[in-house]
Amino acid sequence: MNIGVLLLIIVGGAAGGLSTLYIAVSLFGVLGYKIFRKVKYGASLFH
């Protein structure tokens, strides 16, 4: 296989993996922050 094609596969795979990881981490981060505010301040989970 051509080195350029392999490089594109690696870079594309890394970009997809990192963006998926960022979305998953930020989802749980926002949920954790909202639950923390609900427990500590009694704030709504929906605002």
N, C-alpha and C positions, 0 to 999 in steps of 0.2 A: 504494500500500500504506500501511497505517496506520503511524504513527511508533512506536507501542507494539510492534507486531509486529516491525518492523525492529530495535528495541532488544532484544527478546527473542531474536531470531535472532543478533544480534551477541554478546550476553552468553552465550548457550548455546554458540555456536561457540567463543568464547574459553575458556570453562570446559572444554569437551571437548578442545580443542587443548592447553591448559596441563596438564591431567591426563595426557594421553597423553605429552607431552614429559617430565613428571616421572617417569613410569614408565620410559620409555626411558633417561633419564639415570641414574636410580638403579639400573637393572639393570646397566648397564655399570660404574657406580661400585662396586657390590658385587662384581662379577666381578673388577674390577681390584684391589680390596682383598684378595680371597681369593688371587689369583695373587701379589700382593706378599708376603703372609704366607707363602705356600708357598715362594717363592724365598728370602726372608730368614730365616725361622725353621723351615722344614720342616714347617709346620703342615698339617693335613689340609684339603682343599678342602670337606669335607662337614660340618664343625662350626663 
